[in-house]
Amino acid sequence: MPNPPDEMATWGRVDVYLPTGEVNTRPAKLARRVTSLEGARIAILDNGKEYSDHVLEAIAEALKRDHRVKEVTYWRKGYPAKAAPFLKELAASCDAAITGVGH
């Protein structure tokens, strides 16, 4: 290593971190798929982003009009990064769920 210039009192140090390690994952159990939307109960989870309500309402109308969905219920988190404490209740109340974002 060459000598540092006179105006430098010391050489700096660079720490290198390797971003490796164990990933603690477990297989996820997927929900069963609905075989038909006709007569289904659909939950719509609005994550609270701007204009998400417009997008999700249009989807709900298309589901009712084109696929004869029986019921659509709306749930709103209020803030995208916030956890939804009602997810178990939502899952128990529907055959399928849709979540989406705004613009």
C-alpha positions in Angstrom: 0.0 0.0 0.0 1.5 3.4 -0.9 2.2 6.0 1.7 -0.6 8.5 2.2 -0.1 12.1 1.0 1.4 14.4 3.7 -1.9 16.2 4.3 -3.6 13.0 5.3 -3.0 11.8 8.8 -4.5 8.4 8.4 -6.0 6.1 5.8 -9.7 5.3 6.0 -11.1 1.9 6.5 -13.7 0.2 4.4 -15.9 -2.4 6.1 -17.5 -4.8 3.7 -20.6 -6.7 4.8 -21.8 -9.7 2.9 -25.6 -9.7 2.7 -25.9 -13.4 3.1 -27.4 -15.5 5.8 -30.3 -17.8 6.4 -33.7 -16.9 5.1 -36.4 -18.0 7.5 -39.3 -19.0 5.2 -41.9 -21.6 5.3 -44.2 -22.8 2.5 -47.4 -20.8 2.3 -50.7 -22.5 2.0 -52.6 -21.0 -0.9 -56.3 -20.4 -0.7 -58.5 -22.6 -2.8 -59.6 -21.1 -6.1 -63.2 -20.4 -6.8 -64.5 -22.5 -9.7 -67.0 -19.8 -10.8 -67.7 -16.2 -9.9 -71.4 -16.7 -10.5 -73.1 -16.5 -7.1 -69.8 -15.8 -5.3 -69.3 -13.4 -2.4 -66.3 -11.2 -3.1 -64.5 -9.0 -0.6 -62.6 -6.0 -1.9 -59.8 -4.6 0.3 -59.0 -1.0 -0.4 -55.5 -0.2 0.8 -56.2 3.5 1.1 -54.1 4.8 -1.7 -55.4 7.7 -3.7 -58.0 6.7 -6.3 -58.0 3.1 -5.3 -61.7 3.4 -4.4 -62.4 4.4 -8.0 -60.5 1.4 -9.5 -62.0 -1.1 -7.1 -65.6 0.2 -7.5 -65.2 -0.2 -11.2 -64.0 -3.8 -10.8 -66.9 -4.5 -8.4 -69.4 -3.2 -10.9 -67.9 -5.3 -13.7 -68.0 -8.4 -11.5 -71.7 -7.9 -10.7 -72.6 -7.0 -14.3 -70.5 -9.5 -16.3 -70.0 -12.4 -13.9 -73.2 -12.4 -11.8 -71.4 -12.1 -8.5 -73.9 -12.4 -5.6 -72.4 -10.0 -3.1 -69.5 -7.5 -2.9 -68.3 -6.2 0.4 -65.8 -3.4 0.9 -63.1 -3.3 3.5 -60.7 -0.3 4.0 -57.3 -0.4 5.7 -56.9 3.4 5.8 -53.1 3.4 5.1 -51.2 1.1 2.7 -48.4 0.2 5.1 -50.7 -0.5 8.0 -51.6 -4.0 8.9 -55.3 -5.0 8.4 -56.4 -6.4 11.8 -59.7 -7.7 10.2 -58.1 -10.1 7.7 -59.5 -13.3 9.4 -63.0 -11.8 9.5 -62.7 -10.7 5.8 -61.5 -14.2 4.8 -64.4 -15.9 6.6 -67.0 -13.7 5.0 -66.2 -14.3 1.3 -65.4 -16.8 -1.4 -62.7 -14.7 -2.9 -60.9 -11.4 -2.2 -59.4 -8.6 -4.3 -57.0 -6.0 -3.1 -55.5 -3.3 -5.1 -53.7 0.0 -5.2 -54.5 3.4 -6.6 -52.5 5.3 -9.2 
